[in-house]
Amino acid sequence: MILLEEVSKVYPHREEPALKGVSLQVAPGEFVYLTGPSGAGKTTLLRLLYGAELPSKGRVVVGGTDLGRLAPRHLPLLRRRLGLVFQDFRLMPRRSVFENVALSLEVAGTDRRIVERRVEEVLEQVKLSRLAKSPADTLSGGEQQRVALARALAPGPDLILADEPTGNLDPENALAMMRLLVGDYVGGATVLVATHDPTLLSLVRGGRVVHLERGRLEEAS
C-alpha cells in the first residue's frame, strides 16, 4: 500500500533536511503509528504520501502509484482513494455538518442519492446524526474532529492518513477518535496515524510503531 525508498526532503533556507534517507513499507490492511517529537518530520512524511510535497530524493509509491511520476492533473484522482484527517480539522465553517461530509463524495461525482445515504451512515458511525444540519463552526473541538473523520471515511478509502488527529482533543475525545479509526482498520482499511502521544499506542493490538527522530526513521522496539 505504501512504499518509500531512500526518501529525503530538503526545504530551501533550512540547514537540516526534514527527512533523511527514509525507507518504509506498509502492507495493505496494516495499522501503523508514526511517532516522534514535534519537528521530527512526521507531517512532511504524510504530505509526501498525499502528494502535497515531492521528495528531493528517493521514491514514494502509494497504492501502486509512483507519485514522482504522477501528472499533477491526476493528483485529485489519487486523493479520492485516500482518507485524510488533519489536526486542524479543515472544515468549511459556515457549511453544515452534512455538507462538510458530503463534499468528499460530491467531488468524485457520486450520485446524490448515494451521497445522502452514505453521509447518513458515517454520521451515525461517529454519533453526529443529531447535528447534521448544524454549521460546523458551532460545534465543539471534539465534534469538529469527528466531522473531519466522517468526511475522510465517507468514500470508503483503502488508506487513511491521520496527522495528530487527537492533538487538539481532551483525553476522552481522543480515545473516542482513536476507537473510530481502529474500527475502520478492523473493516479492512490501511491506517497510518502520526502522533506524539504515547498513550495511544496500546489501543491497537498488534499495531506497528515506527519512530522519526530528526528526519530519520526506525522501527520501535
N, C-alpha and C positions, 0 to 999 in steps of 0.2 A: 504493500500500500504506500509506504514511504521509503525512499532511498536517498541518502545523502552520501556523496563520495568526496572526501577531502575538501570540504566546503570552507572557504574563507570569505569574510566580508569586511571590506575596508571602507570607511567613510572619509570623505575629504576633510582636512583640517583636524583630524583626530589621530593622535600618535599611535595608539594601540588598536589593532584590528578588533572588531566586535566579535568575530568568530575566527578561529584558527584551526584549519585542517580538520573540521568536524566530519565524522562518518557515523551514520546511523541507519539502521534498518528496522522498520516497524511492519510486522506481518498483518494481513487482513484480520480484523476481529480482535486485535490486541488492545489492551488498555495500558498506556504509558504515562507516567508522571515525569515531567521535565522540571527539575528543581535547580535551585541556585539563588544566590543573593541578588538584590537589585543591581542592575548594571552588568550582570554576568553574560547577557546575550540571549536570554530566553525569548524576548519579544522579537528580536532580529531573526532568530531561527523560525519562529512562526510566520513572520512576514514573508520569508523566503518560500514557505510552504504554500501560501495562498497567492503568491505572485506579486505582492506589493513591493518586493525588492528582488533584484537579481544578484547572484553570487559574484564576488570578484574573481574567485577561482572555484573549481570543482563543479559538481553536477547535482542537481536537485530533481528528483523524479517523484511525482505524486500520481497514484492510480495509473501507472504505466505511461504517464505523460512527462517528457523531459521539459521542464519549464524554461530552460535556457534556449530551447528550440521552438517554443510556442509563440506564434504570432500574436501580437497584442490584441488583435480583434477576436481571438479565440479565448482570451483570458476569462471573460464573463461566463463562457460555457463551462470552463473548469470550475469556477466558483459556485456554479449552481449545483455541483456534486458535493460541495463541502458545507458543513455547518460551522459557522464562526461565532464564537462567544467572546465578547470583549469586556474588560474590567469596567469601562466607562459606558456600557450599555449601547450607545449609538442608536437610540430610538428617535423617531420623529415626535417631538414633544407634544405638539398640538393635535396629532392624529390619535385616534382611539387605539386601544389595545388590539382589537380585532384587525384594524387597518395595518398596524405595525407588523403583525404576524403574517397577514395575507400577502404583504409585499414580496416576501421571499418566493412565493408561489406565482404571483402575478408577473414578475419579471421573466419567468420561464414560460409564460403564455399558457398557464394551466387554465382549463375550463372553469368558469365561475362557480358552477355547482360543486365541482371537486374542491375548489378553494374553500368554499363555505364549510363543507363537510370536514375537511382536514383541519381547518383552523379551530373549529369546534372541538375536534378530537384532542389537539395538542393543548388547548386552553383547559380542557378537563384534566389532562395529564398533569399540568403544572398548577392545577387548582386555582384558576383565574377566570373561570367561566362567568362568574357574577360581575366581573369588572370589564367584560368585553367591550362595552360602549364607553368606558371611561377614557378621557385623554391621558396619554402616557405620563405627562408631567404632573398629574395629580396623585400618582402612586408613590408608595414608599420605595426606598432603595432596594429592598428585598423583592418587592413586587416587580419593579422595573427589570431586575436581573432575571426573574422568571419569564418575563415577556421576551427578553433577549434570547433566552434559551429556547422558548417556544418557537420563536422565529427561525432559529437555527435548525430545530428538529422538524419543522413542518414539511420540508421537501423530502424527508426520509433519506438524509445523506449517508454515504458509505463511510465518510471520515468527518469527525468533529474535532475542531481545534479550539481550545479554550485558553485564553490568556488571562491568568489571575482571575478566574471567574468569581472567586469568593473574596477578593481583596477589599471590596467596599461593604462587606456584609458582616453582621454580627454573627457570633458562633452558631446560633440556632438556624438562621437563614443560610449560613454557609453549609451546614450539614444537610439541610433540605436540598440545596442546589446540587451538592455532590451526589446525593441519592438519586436525583433525576438523571444526572449524567451516567451514573452506574447502571441505572435501569435501561438506558438506551444502549449501553455497551453489551448488557446481557441480551438485548434484542439483536445483536449482530454487528453493530457499528464499530469501527475503529475509533478510539478516543485518545487524544493527546492533550494533557492538561498541564500547562505551565503554572507552577505555584512556588512560593517561598514558605508556605505554611506546612511544617512537618506533621501537624496533627491530622492532615487529610490522608496521609499515605497508607494508613491502615484500613481505609474504607473499601478497598477493592482487594479481595483475596486473590493472590497471585499476580496483582498488578506489578508491572515492571517500573523501576525507578532509574532514570538517567540524570546525571548531575552536570550542570555547567558551572565552570569556575573560570572567570577571566577569559571567556571565549573558547575554552577547551572542554570537551565532553568526556565523561567517564561513566561507566556503569556503577551504580551504587551497590554496595555490598549488603 
